[in-house]
């Protein structure tokens, strides 16, 4: 995420925001299946898509 860290998607349905040091800063949950993609916009919005056929912003 621009200036904050790195986003990762997970098989447990979560998205994590990591500091460049490797420290977990935030866990975002809400999907019921594997999250395949995650991206951040410069405005701060996070977009992600999952095997549960749902895209979230």
C-alpha positions in Angstrom: 0.0 0.0 0.0 1.5 3.3 -1.1 3.8 4.6 1.7 2.4 2.2 4.3 3.6 -1.2 3.5 2.8 -4.4 1.6 -0.6 -6.1 1.1 -0.9 -9.8 0.9 -3.8 -12.2 0.1 -4.3 -15.5 1.9 -5.9 -18.9 1.7 -7.8 -18.3 4.9 -9.8 -15.5 3.4 -7.9 -12.6 5.0 -5.8 -9.7 3.7 -2.8 -8.5 5.6 -1.0 -5.2 5.6 2.7 -5.6 6.5 5.3 -3.0 7.4 8.5 -3.2 5.3 10.1 -4.5 8.5 7.9 -7.6 8.3 5.6 -6.6 11.2 1.9 -7.2 10.7 0.1 -3.9 10.8 -3.5 -4.9 10.0 -5.6 -8.0 9.3 -8.7 -7.6 7.2 -11.3 -10.4 7.2 -14.6 -11.0 5.5 -14.2 -13.5 2.7 -15.3 -17.1 3.1 -12.7 -18.5 0.7 -9.2 -18.0 -0.7 -8.4 -14.4 -1.6 -6.6 -14.5 -5.0 -5.9 -10.8 -5.6 -5.5 -7.5 -3.7 -4.4 -4.1 -4.8 -4.3 -0.6 -3.4 -5.2 2.7 -5.0 -3.2 5.9 -4.2 -6.4 7.2 -2.6 -6.1 4.5 0.1 -8.9 2.2 -1.2 -8.1 -1.5 -1.2 -9.7 -3.8 -3.8 -9.7 -7.6 -3.5 -11.2 -10.6 -5.1 -11.9 -14.1 -3.7 -12.8 -17.6 -4.7 -16.2 -16.9 -3.0 -17.0 -14.9 -6.2 -17.0 -11.6 -4.3 -14.9 -8.5 -5.0 -14.6 -6.0 -2.1 -13.5 -2.4 -2.0 
